[in-house]
Amino acid sequence: MSAVRSRRELYSEATRNALIDEATTLFAERGYAGTSLEDIAASALLTRGAVYHHFAGKQALFEAVLDRLGIGAIQRVAEVASKQSSPEDAAIAGFDAFLGESCDPVYGKLVWQEGPLALGWEGWRRCEQDHSYALVEGVVLSLMHSGYLEHTAERTTVRIFHEMLGGAGLALAEASAEDKPQVRRECTDLFRRVLLGLHQQAGAAPADG
């Protein structure tokens, strides 16, 4: 029985992955509103009932698409940051790597443009925070613990840096293919200058006591 159950589980997982694959392609090509569950089922050579076996509806399937995209992007960004020799280098390299992810037309469109339309503002914000907030928090706290940034207003600083990341991602998603490299360089340079300015302010701050 266990072998049969295992085969069923593998088939179920393969079917779910196939649906996410096809949904990613169609959502990127047609947008959330222009894609139906019937379209996705047909593209995956499945029935509409098979889709509902795995997902409650189109929105739930879209959330699964965003979840896969977000987890993959954050893993790659974290890997880039982990290879740096200092917290500030890790922050800059990680930020630039995230911008590189946002330059991808599928990620950029689905995460930054279609996401708020499909999930609503609050639903999209919650989904985005689930993927990237912890990474940003880790980077900011590392900068503070190392002394590069003044150790104050932790939660507010993390939130502002997270919003900066989102603003840069949206700017890249909205930029034309020709403009993306320049926008990416400008965003990375701006982030570097913000870090340097905060670092200089931390150095100028009077010591405790």
N, C-alpha and C positions, 0 to 999 in steps of 0.2 A: 504493500500500500504506500509506503514512504516513497518508493521510486516513482510510482504513478503520480503521487502528489507533487513530487519534485518536478516531473515533466510538465505538469499542469502549471506550476508556478513559473517555470521558465517560459512557457508559451504565453502566459498572462503578462509577464514582464516584457517579452518581446513585442506583444501586441500593443501594450501601453507605450513603449518606446517608439514604435512605428507611428502611432497616432501623434505623438509629440513631434516627431520628425516632420510628418506631413503638415501638421498644424503650423509649425514654425515657418515652413516654406510658403504656405498659402497666406498666413497672416502678414508675412513680410511683403508678398507680392500684391495682395488685394486689400490689406488693412483689416482690422478687426470687424468693422461693420460690413465690409464687402465679402466676408467669408462665412459660410454656413457650416453647421455640423455635417450636413449631407455632403458638402464639397469635400470636407476632410475625410469622411468615411469612404467616399468613392475613391479618393486619391490613395488611401491606404488599402483599398480593395476589401473593405469591411462594411458591415451594415450600420445603420444609425444606432440600432440596439447594442451593438458591440461597443460603440463610443460611450453610451450611457452606462455600460457595465463598468467602465473605468473612471468616468468623469460625470459629475452631476449635470453638466451643461457646458456651453461654449465658454463661459467665463472661467469655470474651473479648469478647463483645458488650457485656456490662455494663461492662467496663473501657473500651471505646470510648465508651460513654455518659458515664462519669465523666470521661474525658479531654476530651471536648467541653465538658462543663459547667465543668470546672476551668479550662481554657484561656480560655474566654470570661469567666469571673468574674475571673480574675487580670488579664486585659487591661483590663477596665473599672475595676478597682481601681487599677491602675497609671496609667491615664489620669487618674483623679481626683487621685491623689497628685502627679502631675507638674505639675498646675496650681497647686500651693501655693507660697507665697513662701519658706518656710523648712523645714528638715528636720523640725522638730517638728510644724509644721502638716501637712506631708505625711504624717507617721506617724499623726496623729490622724484626718485625713480619710480616709486609706487604710484604717485600721482600721474606721472607721464605714461606709465603702463596702462593705467585706467583710461586715460584719454585715448590711448591706442585701441583699447577695446571699444570705446564709444565711436571711433572712426569706422568700425565695421558696420556696413549698411544694415544688416539684419539686427544686430544688437542695438544700434543707434535708433532705428525706427521703432522697434518693438518696445524697448525699455523706456525711451524718453518721449516718444511721440504717441504711440498707440496705447501704452500702459495707462496713462490717466484717462483716456477715452473709454477703455475697456473696463477698468476697475473702479473708476471714480477717483477723485483726488485722494480721499482718505485711504481707500483700499490700495491704491498705487503707492502712496507714501509708506504705508505699513510694509508692503512687499519690498520696496527699495531699502528700507531701514533694516529689514531682516537680512539682506544680503551684504550691505556695505557698512552699516553703522559700526559694527564691532571692529572691523578692520581700521576704520578711521579713528575710533576710540583708542585702539592699541597704539597706533602711530603717534597720536597726540600725547598720550600718557608716557610713551617712551621718550619723546622730546622733552617733556617736563621732568621726568625722573633723571634724565641725563644732564639737566641744567641748561639745555639749549633754549628752552622756553621757560618763562617764569611759571612757577607752580601755583597757579591761581585760577579760579573760575573754570574748573575742569569741564563740567557739563556744558556750559555755555560755549567754551572754546571748541569742544568736540562738535557741538551742533553747528557752529558757524563754519568749521572746516568741512563738515559733511555737506552743508548747503553749497559751499564753494565747489565741491566736487560735482554736485548735481548740476549747478549752473554751467560749469564747463562742459559736462557731458551733453547737456541740452544744446549748448552753442555749437558743438561739433555735429550733433545729429541734424541740426538745421542748416549747417553750412553745406555748400555744394562740394562735390568731390574734388574740384580744383582748389577750393579754399580750405579744405580740412587741414592740410599740412601747416599752413600759415596760422590758422586758428589754434591748432595744437601747440605750436611753438609759443604763441602769445600767451596761452593759458599757463603753460609750464613756466614761462618766464615770470608771469605775474605771481604765481604761487611761490616761486623761489624768492621773489622780492618781498612778498608778505612774510615769509619765514624769516628772512634776513632782518627785516624791520622789527619783528617781534623779538628776535634774538638780541638785537642791539638794545632794545628797550629793556630786556631782561638783564643785560649786562650793566645797564645804567641804573637799575633799581637798587635802592639801598639794602644792605644785608639785614637779615632779621636780627632783632635785638639791638 
